[in-house]
Amino acid sequence: MGIQSKLHVIKSLDSLLYYHFVYIYFLDASLLLLIFRVFLQLPLLSSRALPRTLRTATGVVTAELGICILIHGLSEPGQPGILIDFVGNVTHASILRLIWLDLMIYGLQMIRIFMTFNLSLQNDLVATTVPVPPALVPALGAETLTLMLPSSNSSRNREEQQDDRDPFYRTDDMVMEIELKSSLQSIMQPTPQEQDPIDRLPV
């Protein structure tokens, strides 16, 4: 599956998550909980820093799950809150149904995080500084230039994966790998990473 197709899958999963946010809002009529979910989901849409904060992202969605289950378990479904609720229910949804939807949203969020993490590893880039010829220094106003090049580690990992495959193995262009095992290893035993070269660039 190409990069654009993978980005389209992630974008579609984002839309599906927001549809579930609105649907569960129709059931519990809690505008405060809807805003809470949306504001926690928005930082997860940025995939640039996700490889360095995979544990943080999974911790955020796990904490969100715990808070939502606690609110749905202790409050009566459809109970009016502090803010104005625009949706009213004739029959209140059961607590088990709301908790089941919370777990479904949590599962979709974890899948989305792992998909973005895997995609960011495949497109890993490193900053490289190259000298500028003396004749071009006055025109460019700098003696060095910073270029973004593909990481050798990511290309080496792809070559090793291709070598380990069975010769009769056929790839499917419609399949997007989540790499659940490597993602869980990154969460449980994160490797110390050096500072991103981009963060050291002058502003």
N, C-alpha and C positions, 0 to 999 in steps of 0.2 A: 504494500500500500504506500502511495506517495505521500510526501509531506503535506500537500494541500488536502488530500483526502483525510489524513489523520487530524489536521486542524479542523476540518469540517465535522468529523466525528466528535471532537471535543466541544466544538461550538454547539452541536446538536444536544450533547449531554448537558451542557449548561442550560439550554432552553428547557430541557426536560426537568431539570432541578427546579427552575423557577416556576414551571407549571405545577409541580408538586407543592411548592411553597404556597401558591395561591389556593390550590385545592384544599390543603389542610387548614388554610385560613377560613375557607368557606365552612369547614366543619367545626372548628373551635372558636371562630369569631374573635380571635385575639390579634388585634392590629399591632400591639407591642411585640408579640412573638414573631410576627411576620417581618417587621422592621429589623428585629434582632437577627433573624436568619439571613436576610438580604445583606446586611452590613458585615456579617461574618463570611458570606460567600464571595463578596466582591474582592477582598485581598487574595483569595485563592485563584482568581482569574489571571493573575500575573505569573507567568511561567519562568521569568528570567531568574529569580532568586530561589525557585523551588528546589533545585538540587541541594542547596545549602541549608534549606529549612524544611526538609521532608518531615522530620520529627515534629517540628512546630506545626505544620499543616495538619498532620494526623492528630496531634494533640488538640488543636482548635476544634476540629469536627467532632472529636470524641467528647470534649467538654460541652460542645453545643448539644450533642445527643443527651448527655446526662442532665443538662439544664432543662431541655424540652420535655424529657420523660418525667422529671421531677415536677414541672409545672402542670403537665397533663395529668399526673397521678394525684396531685394534691388539690387541684382546682376542678370545679364542676364544668363539664363541657358546655360552651355557650354562655358562660357566666360573664356579665358585663365587666369591663376593665376600667382603668382610669381614663384612657383615651376613648374617643367616640368610635363605636363600631358601626360600620356601614352595612353589615350583612347580618341578617337574623335567620335562625333556623326554626322551622316548625317542630321538628323532632331533633333532639340532641344526639350527637354521635357518641358511641360508647368509648370508654377510656381505652379498652384494648385495641379498638380500631385506630385511635390516635397514636398509641404507642407503636403499633405495627407500621403505620405510615412514617413515624420518626425513624424506625429501624431501616425502612426502605430508603428514605432520604440519606441516611448515614451510609448505607451500602453504595448508593450512586455517587456520593461525594468521595468515598475512598477509591472507587474505580476511576473517577475523574482525576484524582491526585496521582494515582499510579500511572495512568496513561500519560499525563503531562510530564511526570518524572522520567518515564522511559523515552518520551519524545525529546526532552531536553538533553538526555544523555547521548542520543543519536546525533544531535546537532550541536555537540559540545564544541565551543570555540575558545581559543586562547589568544591573548594579546601579545603581539610580537613587535619589537621596536627595530626599525631599520634606519641606517644613516642616509642622509640626503646628500647628493652630490653638491660640492661647493658652489657650482654655478647656479643651482636652483635654490640655495639658502635665502638670498634676498627676496626671491619671488614668493616662496612659501612662508618665510618668516620663522623657520624652525630648522634646526640641524638634524632632527630625527623625526620620523613618522611612525605612528602606531597602526599596525594592521591587524585585522581579526582573521586568523587562520584556523582550519579544522584541527582539533586536538589529535595528536598521534595515538593517544591511548584509546580513543573511541574507535579510530580506524583499525587499530590492532585488535581490539575486542571483537569487532565485526568479522575480521579475517579468521580469528580463532573459532568463532561460532560457525562460520561457513566450513572450516576444515573439520569440525567435529560432527557435522551433519552426515547422515547416511547418504551415499551416492544416489539412492533411489528416492530421496526425499524431495517432494515437490512443494514449492512455496505457493501460497494462495494470496493473491493480491487483495482479496477482500477481508483479510484477517489482520487485526491490529493487536500486536502483542502487548500485554500488560507487564510482563516480567515480575510476577508476584513474588517469587522467591528472592530475587535480587533487591526488590523494594523493601521487603520485610527485613532482609539483612541490613540494609542501609538504615532502617529505623532502629533495630535492636542494637547494632554495633556500627555506629557511624564512624567513618574514617576521618581523622583530622585533616582539614583542607587548609591550604595556604590562602592568603588574602587574594581576592580576585584582582588581576592586573588592571582591570578597568577602574576599580575603586581607587587605584593609586595615580590615575591620570589627573593632571591639573585641570581645574574647572575653568 
